């Protein structure tokens, strides 16, 4: 059966065919990230002791430090957020990507310090540009400098 067969929605147009356009849009309006729900694998980014949150919460101080921003700047820092069962992925206004959640097999795309068994937030990644934070806080992914991220998905 073709797309114009007897059971097709196109056949109900009486022979008149309309072109269907697929317009995918993404918001680039900066805003605030608020986290709530169940975060038993760190996907809320609120720290190791917060596994559930019934009211919206701003990113933790540790996350904001790792994102190299302040609480005041965080109100217009994020342009897109995707949340999944074990991860959260955030796109920032300057095109960086932050992740938190389960880092099994490197799923977060960044070092977390958990590989060596420590949660020290002072070391930097291989490029020396972003602080390494544990998986239960938002941390930036070190992409090559010429890479421009325009959308995130989970």
For each residue, the residues with C-beta under 8 A, 3 or more apart:
1: 5 6 7 8
2: 5 8
3: 8 10
4: 8 10 11 17
5: 1 2 8 11
6: 1 11
7: 1 11
8: 1 2 3 4 5 11 12
9: 12 13
10: 3 4 13 17
11: 4 5 6 7 8
12: 8 9
13: 9 10 16 17 18
14:
15:
16: 13
17: 4 10 13
18: 13
19:
20:
21:
22:
23:
24:
25:
26: 80 150 151
27: 79 80
28: 79
29: 79
30: 76 77 78 79 93
31: 75 76 78 79
32: 58 74 75 76 77 78
33: 58 59 74 77 78 81 90
34: 56 57 58
35: 39 44 45 46 53 56 57 58 59 88
36: 44 53 54 55 56 57
37: 44 52 53 83
38: 51 52
39: 35 42 43 44 45 46 50 51 52 53 136
40: 51 52
41: 86 87 101 102 135
42: 39 45 48 100 101 102 134 135 136 137
43: 39 83 84 85 86 87 88 100 101 102
44: 35 36 37 39 50 51 53 57 88 100 136
45: 35 39 42 59 60 63 88 100 101 136 137 138
46: 35 39 50 53 57 59 60 63 136 137
47: 50 60 62 136 137
48: 42 119 134 136
49:
50: 39 44 46 47 53 57 136
51: 38 39 40 44
52: 37 38 39 40
53: 35 36 37 39 44 46 50 56 57
54: 36
55: 36
56: 34 35 36 53
57: 34 35 36 44 46 50 53
58: 32 33 34 35 71 74
59: 33 35 45 46 63 64 67 74 138
60: 45 46 47 63 64 137 138
61: 64 65 71
62: 47 65 66 121 133 137
63: 45 46 59 60 66 67 98 100 133 137 138 139
64: 59 60 61 67 69 70 71 74
65: 61 62 68 121 131 133
66: 62 63 98 121 130 131 133 137 138 139 140
67: 59 63 64 74 77 92 96 98 138 139 140
68: 65 130 131 140
69: 64 73 74 77
70: 64 73 74
71: 58 61 64 74 75
72: 75
73: 69 70 76 77
74: 32 33 58 59 64 67 69 70 71 77 78
75: 31 32 71 72
76: 30 31 32 73 93
77: 30 32 33 67 69 73 74 92 93
78: 30 31 32 33 74 81 90 91 92 93
79: 27 28 29 30 31 91 92 93
80: 26 27 90 91 151 152
81: 33 78 88 89 90 91 152
82: 88 89 90 152 153 154
83: 37 43 87 88 89 154
84: 43 87 88 89 101 154
85: 43
86: 41 43 101 102 107
87: 41 43 83 84 99 100 101 102 107 108 154
88: 35 43 44 45 81 82 83 84 99 100 101 138 154
89: 81 82 83 84 97 98 99 152 153 154
90: 33 78 80 81 82 97 98 99 138 152
91: 78 79 80 81 95 96 97 149 151 152
92: 67 77 78 79 95 96 97 98
93: 30 76 77 78 79
94:
95: 91 92 148 149 150
96: 67 91 92 140 141 143 149
97: 89 90 91 92 109 140 141 143 149 152
98: 63 66 67 89 90 92 138 139 140 141
99: 87 88 89 90 108 109 110 138 139 141
100: 42 43 44 45 63 87 88 108 135 136 137 138 139
101: 41 42 43 45 84 86 87 88 107 108 135
102: 41 42 43 86 87 107 108 135
103: 106 107 108 110 112 114 135
104: 107
105:
106: 103 109
107: 86 87 101 102 103 104
108: 87 99 100 101 102 103 112 135 139 141
109: 97 99 106 141
110: 99 103 125 130 132 139 140 141 142
111: 115 125 126 132
112: 103 108 115 132 133 134 135 139
113: 116 118 119 120 121 123 132 133 134
114: 103 117 118 119 134 135
115: 111 112
116: 113
117: 114
118: 113 114
119: 48 113 114 133 134
120: 113 123 132
121: 62 65 66 113 131 132 133 134 137
122: 131
123: 113 120 131 132
124: 127 128 129 130 131 132
125: 110 111 128 129 130 131 132 142
126: 111 142
127: 124 130 142
128: 124 125
129: 124 125 142
130: 66 68 110 124 125 127 139 140 142
131: 65 66 68 121 122 123 124 125 139
132: 110 111 112 113 120 121 123 124 125 139
133: 62 63 65 66 112 113 119 121 137 138 139
134: 42 48 112 113 114 119 121 137
135: 41 42 100 101 102 103 108 112 114 139
136: 39 42 44 45 46 47 48 50 100
137: 42 45 46 47 60 62 63 66 100 121 133 134
138: 45 59 60 63 66 67 88 90 98 99 100 133
139: 63 66 67 98 99 100 108 110 112 130 131 132 133 135
140: 66 67 68 96 97 98 110 130
141: 96 97 98 99 108 109 110
142: 110 125 126 127 129 130
143: 96 97 147 149
144: 147
145:
146:
147: 143 144
148: 95
149: 91 95 96 97 143 152
150: 26 95
151: 26 80 91
152: 80 81 82 89 90 91 97 149
153: 82 89
154: 82 83 84 87 88 89
